[in-house]
Amino acid sequence: MSNTKYLGVVQARIDTFLVHNTGVNKADIPAEPVTASGSGLDPHLSPTGASVQIVRIARVRNIPVARLNQLVDEHTKGPLLGLFGPSTVNVLRLNVALDGL
């Protein structure tokens, strides 16, 4: 895929993200929700990647935003040994917890 085609794909994802996440500014969208990992199967998001979607997910799941923030915090793992790598949210486990509500 050429850079021009890929940029078009990313722009389409940004446009779709903004439609479904009203109130989010384009500048506030982290790269991960609009780009794909090498495998496209990465089960983790950054805390920022998760938090930018909280209002939409709370609305769709009919749960309070504060409760969803709490669940995201509970499923966020810090850097290895507190030093190596970024903090990540395990989306699979978070979704299982949401389904259990």
Sequence and secondary structure as in RCSB ss.txt:
>XXXX:A:sequence
MSNTKYLGVVQARIDTFLVHNTGVNKADIPAEPVTASGSGLDPHLSPTGASVQIVRIARVRNIPVARLNQLVDEH
TKGPLLGLFGPSTVNVLRLNVALDGL
>XXXX:A:secstr
  HHHHHHHHHHHHHHHHHHSTT  GGG  STTTS  SSS   EE HHHHHTTHHHHHHHHT  HHHHHHHHHHT
EE  BTTTBS  EEEHHHHHHHHHT 
